[in-house]
């Protein structure tokens, strides 16, 4: 999609602090970090969310890329990988992306409320 910010970053048309570039995946620092390390791992092709992801090879490349980013940024003590999906899942940009967060203890995953 021509107006999608993550597509524009993947094409080199918008600025980003790139951490990893592969043929099908790009990773870059989030502009509003929620942890000392906060990197987004994004497929270069437009996939709206994890719900629409049907390519198991691309899914594997995204996960392997997230692990590579964590190693590259010395997150040996641990990190969190998040894929917010669609509106109720908190997805803010309609392009599949994985958040790699780390650099400090991140605490419990969610508040215990139902």
C-alpha positions as CSV (number, residue, x, y, z in Angstrom):
1,X,0.0,0.0,0.0
2,X,1.4,3.3,-1.0
3,X,0.3,5.3,2.1
4,X,1.2,2.7,4.7
5,X,4.0,4.1,6.9
6,X,5.6,0.6,7.3
7,X,5.5,0.0,3.6
8,X,7.1,3.4,3.0
9,X,9.8,2.5,5.5
10,X,10.4,-0.9,3.9
11,X,10.8,0.8,0.5
12,X,13.2,3.4,1.9
13,X,10.8,6.3,1.4
14,X,10.4,7.2,5.1
15,X,13.1,7.5,7.7
16,X,13.8,4.9,10.3
17,X,16.6,3.7,12.5
18,X,17.0,0.3,10.9
19,X,18.4,-2.6,12.9
20,X,18.1,-5.4,10.4
21,X,17.4,-5.6,6.7
22,X,16.6,-8.9,5.0
23,X,14.9,-9.6,1.6
24,X,11.4,-10.1,3.2
25,X,11.8,-8.5,6.6
26,X,13.0,-5.2,8.0
27,X,13.4,-4.2,11.7
28,X,13.7,-0.7,13.1
29,X,13.5,1.2,16.3
30,X,10.0,2.3,17.4
31,X,9.6,6.1,17.4
32,X,7.7,5.9,20.8
33,X,9.6,3.3,22.7
34,X,8.0,1.6,25.7
35,X,11.2,0.0,27.0
36,X,15.0,0.8,26.7
37,X,14.9,-1.5,23.6
38,X,11.8,-1.3,21.4
39,X,12.2,-2.6,17.9
40,X,9.5,-3.4,15.3
41,X,10.0,-6.4,13.0
42,X,7.9,-5.9,9.9
43,X,7.4,-7.9,6.7
44,X,8.3,-5.8,3.6
45,X,5.1,-6.9,1.8
46,X,1.9,-5.5,3.2
47,X,0.1,-7.9,5.5
48,X,-2.6,-6.0,7.5
49,X,-2.2,-8.1,10.7
50,X,-1.3,-11.5,12.1
51,X,-4.9,-12.4,11.4
52,X,-4.2,-12.1,7.6
53,X,-0.8,-13.9,7.7
54,X,-1.1,-17.1,5.7
55,X,2.5,-17.7,4.6
56,X,4.2,-20.1,7.1
57,X,7.6,-19.3,5.7
58,X,7.1,-15.6,6.3
59,X,5.9,-16.3,9.8
60,X,9.1,-18.2,10.5
61,X,11.2,-15.4,9.0
62,X,9.5,-12.9,11.2
63,X,10.1,-14.9,14.4
64,X,13.7,-15.7,13.4
65,X,14.3,-12.1,12.6
66,X,12.9,-11.0,16.0
67,X,15.3,-13.5,17.7
68,X,18.2,-12.1,15.6
69,X,17.4,-8.6,16.6
70,X,17.3,-9.6,20.3
71,X,20.7,-11.2,20.0
72,X,22.1,-8.3,18.0
73,X,20.9,-5.8,20.7
74,X,22.3,-8.0,23.6
75,X,18.9,-8.9,25.1
76,X,20.4,-12.1,26.6
77,X,18.7,-11.6,29.9
78,X,15.3,-11.7,28.2
79,X,12.8,-9.9,26.0
80,X,9.2,-9.8,25.2
81,X,7.7,-10.3,21.7
82,X,4.3,-8.8,21.1
83,X,2.0,-9.0,18.0
84,X,-1.0,-6.7,18.7
85,X,-3.7,-7.8,16.3
86,X,-6.6,-5.8,15.1
87,X,-8.6,-3.2,17.1
88,X,-9.3,-5.2,20.3
89,X,-5.7,-6.4,20.3
90,X,-4.5,-2.8,20.4
91,X,-3.0,-2.7,16.8
92,X,-2.3,0.9,15.9
93,X,-0.8,0.5,12.4
94,X,-2.6,-1.7,10.0
95,X,0.6,-3.5,8.9
96,X,1.7,-6.7,10.7
97,X,4.6,-5.9,13.1
98,X,6.2,-7.7,16.0
99,X,7.4,-5.6,18.9
100,X,10.7,-6.7,20.5
101,X,10.9,-5.1,23.9
102,X,13.7,-5.5,26.4
103,X,16.6,-3.8,28.2
104,X,15.0,-4.1,31.7
105,X,12.6,-6.3,33.6
106,X,9.2,-6.0,32.0
107,X,7.2,-7.4,34.8
108,X,4.0,-9.4,34.3
109,X,2.5,-9.7,30.9
110,X,-0.9,-8.3,31.7
111,X,-2.7,-6.9,34.7
112,X,-4.8,-9.7,36.2
113,X,-8.3,-8.4,35.3
114,X,-11.0,-10.2,33.5
